[in-house]
Amino acid sequence: FVMISGRLVDETKVLIWKAEDALRLRRDYRIVGNFVGALSCQPHQNTWLGLPLQLLPEEATLLLHQGVLSLCEDPAIVPNCHDDTCQHKGDDGSDMKKLKMSTSIDTSPQVASDTRSLSHHWLFPRTPVEKLQYKVFKDLWTKGYYLTSGLKYGGEYLVYPGDPFLVHSHYVALVRPCTAQISTQQLVSASRVTTKVKKNALLCSENSNGDVVYITVQWTGIT
């Protein structure tokens, strides 16, 4: 068994640099992540992005608990650049000094040799809110769902019954402590937004026994 190596950028951000690791996470563990790197062939757009893959804090914690992920201080992939000499001229047409310019990138993986495991420094979740969010994330993941960030629709997670490349999400998960009060306006707003994008609002909390409970809310209007 080969563990997946991730680079610890800060306290809550992990990057995966190997394409085969990103594929393995999606195929074997239903971990989607979010690509945040520019494509070398189309660098001036952000519709389609590439490596590295950034993990949600919940995804990283889940993989650490599963014994799949190892956090390292240095990137697991070090791109190789082939240099070419380019002649630059000044505004007056005079030759300037020659500079080494990168003209192509070899994306073949090269494992860093001096990595140091930092898995024991991972502190998420720490606060009661983070612990509840991770508990809900893990429970939904255990039930077989795919999850991504739900920030775009005002929730914690988007919940998919299958791979997000193939199906649309069915729910926007809203995680709230059992003692939190939700006003009628907040409930109507959440249900109307999610219904507008053909999803259901999924209120997630825990009961007195510590079990995760769910309530589905859908806006149907007034007739």
C-alpha positions in Angstrom: 0.0 0.0 0.0 1.4 3.4 -1.1 0.2 6.4 0.9 -0.8 9.6 -0.9 1.6 12.5 -0.2 0.1 16.0 0.3 1.8 19.3 0.8 0.8 21.2 3.9 0.6 24.8 2.9 -1.0 26.2 6.1 -3.1 25.0 9.0 -6.1 24.2 6.9 -4.8 23.8 3.3 -3.4 20.6 1.7 -2.3 20.4 -2.0 -2.0 17.2 -4.0 0.5 17.5 -6.8 0.4 14.1 -8.5 -2.2 13.4 -11.2 -2.3 9.7 -10.3 -3.0 10.6 -6.6 -5.8 12.9 -7.6 -7.4 10.2 -9.8 -6.9 7.6 -7.0 -8.7 9.9 -4.5 -11.6 10.4 -6.7 -11.9 6.8 -7.9 -11.2 4.9 -4.7 -12.2 7.3 -1.9 -14.9 9.6 -3.5 -12.7 12.6 -2.6 -13.2 15.3 -5.2 -11.2 18.3 -4.0 -10.8 21.5 -6.1 -8.2 22.1 -8.8 -6.5 25.4 -8.3 -3.7 25.4 -10.9 -3.6 27.1 -14.3 -3.4 25.0 -17.4 -0.2 25.5 -19.3 -2.0 25.3 -22.7 -4.6 27.9 -21.6 -3.2 30.0 -18.8 -5.5 33.1 -19.3 -8.8 31.5 -18.2 -10.2 30.0 -15.0 -13.1 27.9 -16.4 -10.9 24.8 -16.5 -8.1 24.4 -13.9 -5.5 21.8 -13.3 -3.0 20.5 -10.7 -2.5 21.0 -7.8 -5.7 19.7 -6.2 -6.6 21.5 -3.0 -8.4 19.4 -0.4 -11.2 20.6 1.9 -10.0 20.4 5.6 -12.7 17.8 6.1 -11.4 15.7 3.2 -7.8 15.9 4.5 -8.9 14.9 8.1 -10.9 12.0 6.7 -8.0 10.7 4.6 -5.6 11.0 7.6 -8.0 9.0 9.8 -8.3 6.4 7.0 -4.5 6.1 6.9 -4.4 7.1 3.3 -2.7 10.6 3.4 0.7 11.7 4.6 1.4 15.4 5.0 4.8 16.7 4.0 6.5 20.0 4.3 7.8 20.1 0.7 5.8 19.6 -2.5 5.7 16.0 -3.7 6.0 17.2 -7.3 8.9 19.3 -8.5 8.3 20.4 -12.1 11.3 20.1 -14.4 11.9 23.2 -16.6 13.8 23.1 -19.9 15.5 26.5 -20.2 16.2 28.3 -23.4 18.1 31.5 -23.9 16.1 34.5 -25.0 17.6 37.8 -26.2 15.9 40.9 -24.8 16.3 44.4 -26.1 15.7 47.7 -24.4 13.3 50.4 -25.5 16.1 52.0 -27.5 16.9 48.8 -29.4 20.1 48.1 -27.5 20.7 44.5 -26.4 20.1 43.7 -22.8 21.7 40.8 -20.9 20.5 37.4 -21.8 18.0 35.8 -19.5 17.1 32.2 -19.0 13.4 31.8 -19.9 11.4 28.7 -19.3 9.9 27.5 -22.6 8.5 24.2 -21.7 7.5 22.2 -18.6 8.0 18.5 -18.0 5.1 17.5 -15.9 6.5 14.0 -15.1 6.4 13.4 -11.4 9.6 13.8 -9.4 9.3 13.0 -5.7 11.1 15.4 -3.3 13.7 13.6 -1.4 13.8 15.7 1.8 10.1 15.6 2.8 9.2 15.5 6.5 5.9 14.1 7.7 3.7 16.8 9.3 0.6 14.7 9.8 0.8 15.1 13.6 0.6 19.0 13.1 -2.8 18.8 11.4 -5.3 20.3 13.9 -8.6 20.3 12.1 -11.2 20.1 13.5 -10.5 22.3 16.6 -13.6 24.3 17.4 -17.1 22.9 18.2 -18.4 24.2 14.8 -15.5 22.5 12.9 -16.1 19.3 14.8 -19.8 19.2 13.9 -19.0 20.0 10.3 -16.5 17.2 10.1 -19.0 14.8 11.8 -21.6 15.6 9.2 -19.1 15.4 6.3 -17.9 12.0 7.5 -21.5 10.7 8.0 -22.6 11.7 4.5 -19.4 10.3 3.0 -19.9 7.0 4.8 -23.4 6.8 3.3 -21.8 6.8 -0.1 -22.2 10.5 -1.2 -19.7 12.7 -2.9 -19.2 16.1 -1.3 -17.8 19.4 -2.5 -17.8 22.9 -1.0 -21.3 24.4 -0.8 -20.2 28.0 -0.3 -21.5 29.0 -3.7 -25.1 28.4 -2.6 -24.7 29.5 1.0 -24.1 26.1 2.6 -21.3 24.0 3.9 -21.4 21.2 1.3 -23.0 20.2 -2.0 -24.1 16.5 -1.8 -23.9 14.4 -4.9 -25.3 10.8 -5.3 -22.6 10.1 -7.8 -19.4 11.6 -9.3 -19.9 15.3 -9.9 -18.6 14.9 -13.4 -21.6 12.7 -14.2 -24.5 13.9 -12.0 -25.8 17.1 -10.4 -25.9 17.6 -6.7 -29.2 16.9 -4.9 -28.7 18.8 -1.7 -27.1 21.8 -0.2 -26.0 20.8 3.3 -26.4 23.5 6.0 -24.7 22.5 9.2 -26.2 24.0 12.4 -25.7 23.1 16.1 -28.8 21.6 17.7 -29.1 24.6 20.0 -28.9 27.2 17.2 -32.1 29.0 16.3 -33.1 29.4 12.7 -35.5 32.2 11.9 -38.3 31.8 9.4 -36.6 34.3 7.1 -33.4 32.2 7.1 -35.3 29.0 6.4 -37.3 30.5 3.6 -34.2 32.1 2.0 -32.3 28.8 2.1 -35.1 26.8 0.7 -35.9 29.3 -2.1 -32.2 29.5 -3.2 -31.7 25.8 -3.3 -35.0 25.2 -5.1 -34.1 27.8 -7.7 -31.0 25.8 -8.6 -33.0 22.5 -8.5 -31.7 21.3 -5.2 -33.1 20.7 -1.7 -31.8 22.3 1.5 -30.5 19.7 3.9 -30.4 20.9 7.5 -27.7 18.9 9.4 -27.2 18.7 13.1 -26.8 16.1 15.9 -29.3 15.0 18.6 -28.8 14.5 22.3 -27.2 11.1 21.7 -24.6 12.6 19.4 -26.0 11.0 16.2 -26.2 13.1 13.0 -29.8 14.0 12.0 -31.1 15.5 8.8 -34.2 17.5 7.8 -34.9 18.2 4.1 -36.6 21.5 3.2 -38.0 22.4 -0.2 -39.8 25.6 -1.3 -43.1 24.9 -3.0 -44.6 28.4 -2.9 -48.1 29.4 -1.9 -51.1 28.3 -3.9 
